[in-house]
Amino acid sequence: MRGNFDRDDKLVRDFEQLTDGPGLPRGLPNSCYTDPDWFRFERDEVIGRSWTAIAYGSELSDPGYAKPVDLMGIPLLIVRNKTGDLCVFHNVCSHRGMKLVATDTRLRTVIRCPYHSWSYDLDGRLLSTPLVGGIDKNDCEGLDKSEHGLKPVHFAVWMDIIFVSLSGNSESFQDFIAPLEARWANFLHDRNRSEIRPATTGSNLELNIASNWKLAVENYCEAYHLPWVHPALNDYSPLDQHFNITDGESMSGQGTHVYRLASIAGTRLPLIQGWPNDKLQYAEYISLYPNTLLGLQADHLFSVIVMPKKCDLTQEKLQISYVGDGSTHDKYGSCRTAVLNSWDTVFREDIFAVEGMQAGRHSPGFNGGVLTPVQDIPTRHFHTWVAGQYRRAMPQK
């Protein structure tokens, strides 16, 4: 990818418009959303060097469960081992690079390559290499099984979200998540985080969107579009009750002072333990860069994993977590359904806007637009972060 920058100075010039030039700053250029070369560059130099969300731990319910994940063309494999711990590997056999697992599956005892039947235990150790030395010879000279296990991927789990660092050179996960934990210390802490978990109903939603992944992040972190895209939401949570959030280098978003607690026929979801009584209508919606969207309210927490599929295709995976019995008891089933339905409506209302912005980035009449100094503060924060990742990786001229 670096070679493409060397051959095409226009890409570099387009990118530099974000911070250079008179007047209001402009956004990222069209090519950052439409060019497959940029998409591959982001995989290697932005997504691959950051703590990127790829799945939820709840998707692997029992020991022996395996889940393949495609991260921008890189095949990964999440496994829950015999003791119930998660592991993340590159989803390829060490022998000939065959993809090991194609679909979500329950493994019996081993991960077996479908090509030559090399087998690995659930911790990635190479166990057997049948006939590798010839008929009835399962070993051969020079092959040390201990050196040819599955290649592990650095990962961490936070609030059931599985994050990976493909490069292995990212900052420590604790350093990455510390600013968010500090910001939410009055709402989420060690005493109550373990009580917040997804339910088997009213918790999950998946959407496919014909847009670049960055537009999904940008749309989420700003409230400016609320009156026109979300009129029903704006009726009780109007734009003038929202505020911008920029905190540290790796997150931005918006919040509201008028969130409504979920209530069905007089039944309300349990509240997060220790949530301040004077903040029951307070909520924050944070984009944690690069691809994790978070929403924190007194009665539930949701997250959205924004999975880049192509430069113009993105999958959004929503999971809602509730408090204690609220996550499991039938008494709260209708409340959970109401919460899921309300967020389903909001995220579906966003689709036309995000897809419309993607279509607009093929126009020669637009190449970044303008980022205004009041309503576009979170968007500019994200653009600046992305630009910083680009600049770090670009060859110096």
LINQUI-V647833 format. One record per run of one state. SS is the DSSP state (H for helix, E for strand, L for the rest). FROM is the first residue (numbers start at 0). LEN is the number of residues. Records with the same first field share a line. If there is no record, write none. Layout:
SS = FROM-LEN, FROM-LEN
This chain:
L = 0-1, 7-1, 16-14, 34-1, 45-1, 49-2, 59-5, 71-2, 80-5, 90-1, 92-6, 99-5, 106-4, 112-6, 120-5, 128-5, 134-2, 137-7, 147-4, 152-1, 158-2, 165-7, 183-6, 193-2, 198-5, 209-3, 221-4, 229-1, 236-2, 246-4, 256-6, 264-2, 268-8, 279-3, 288-3, 297-2, 310-2, 327-2, 360-16, 393-4
H = 1-6, 8-8, 30-4, 35-10, 46-3, 56-3, 144-3, 172-11, 189-4, 212-9, 225-4, 230-6, 238-3, 276-3, 323-4, 329-31, 376-17
E = 51-5, 64-7, 73-7, 85-5, 91-1, 98-1, 104-2, 110-2, 118-2, 125-3, 133-1, 136-1, 151-1, 153-5, 160-5, 195-3, 203-6, 241-5, 250-6, 262-2, 266-2, 282-6, 291-6, 299-11, 312-11
